[in-house]
Amino acid sequence: MPLFQLICVFFLLVNVLSPAQAWANPLQQLDHSYWKICAIYPHLKDSYWLSINYGMVQATHNQDIALKVFESGGYANVEKQQQQMRACYQ
């Protein structure tokens, strides 16, 4: 699953679980003591993806959620993204 689709699925899940407060603090309303989130980035070479990564690390740390991060080495590395997605389930 490409990164964009994974992000969309995450936001869809958040909106379904807590639609009224999805953008305020979606994780606050849920029992997340057992949550594990996996993020696959195409690269961490520019400020955009670095800031996304920083925000996810801070948000999961503040909520005491396990975060696993992978970098696929580029947008075209679909096979590597698929391998990393399988590693997310482990």
C-alpha positions in Angstrom: 0.0 0.0 0.0 1.6 3.3 -1.0 2.3 5.8 1.8 -0.5 8.2 0.6 -3.1 5.5 0.9 -1.8 4.5 4.4 -2.1 8.1 5.6 -5.6 8.3 4.1 -6.6 5.1 5.9 -5.2 6.5 9.2 -7.2 9.7 8.9 -10.3 7.8 7.8 -10.0 5.6 10.9 -9.6 8.6 13.2 -12.6 10.3 11.7 -14.8 7.2 12.0 -13.8 6.5 15.6 -14.3 10.1 16.8 -15.9 12.3 14.1 -16.8 15.3 16.4 -13.3 15.8 17.7 -11.2 14.1 15.0 -9.1 17.2 14.3 -8.8 18.5 17.9 -7.1 15.5 19.5 -8.2 12.3 17.9 -6.2 10.0 20.2 -7.3 11.6 23.4 -10.7 9.9 23.4 -9.4 6.3 22.7 -7.8 3.7 24.8 -4.4 3.6 23.2 -2.4 1.7 25.8 -1.9 -1.2 23.3 -1.5 0.9 20.1 1.3 0.3 17.7 1.6 2.7 14.7 3.9 2.1 11.7 5.0 5.0 9.4 6.6 4.5 6.1 8.1 7.6 4.5 9.4 7.8 0.9 12.5 9.6 2.3 13.7 11.9 5.0 15.7 14.2 2.8 13.7 17.4 3.0 12.0 19.5 5.6 8.5 18.3 4.7 9.1 14.7 5.6 11.4 15.5 8.5 8.6 17.7 10.0 6.0 15.0 9.4 8.3 12.5 11.2 9.0 14.9 14.1 5.2 15.5 14.6 4.5 11.8 14.6 7.3 11.0 17.0 6.1 13.8 19.4 2.4 12.9 19.2 3.0 9.2 19.8 5.5 9.9 22.6 3.1 12.2 24.3 0.3 9.6 24.0 2.6 6.7 25.0 2.0 4.9 21.7 4.6 2.6 20.1 5.8 4.0 16.7 7.8 2.1 14.1 9.3 4.2 11.3 10.7 3.1 8.0 12.2 5.1 5.1 11.7 3.5 1.7 14.5 5.3 -0.1 12.3 7.1 -2.7 8.8 7.3 -4.2 9.5 4.6 -6.8 10.6 1.9 -4.4 7.2 0.2 -4.2 8.7 -3.2 -3.6 10.6 -1.9 -0.6 7.5 -0.2 0.7 5.6 -3.5 0.5 8.4 -5.3 2.4 8.3 -2.6 5.0 4.5 -2.8 5.2 4.8 -6.6 6.0 7.4 -5.7 8.6 4.9 -3.4 10.3 2.7 -6.4 11.1 5.6 -8.1 13.0 
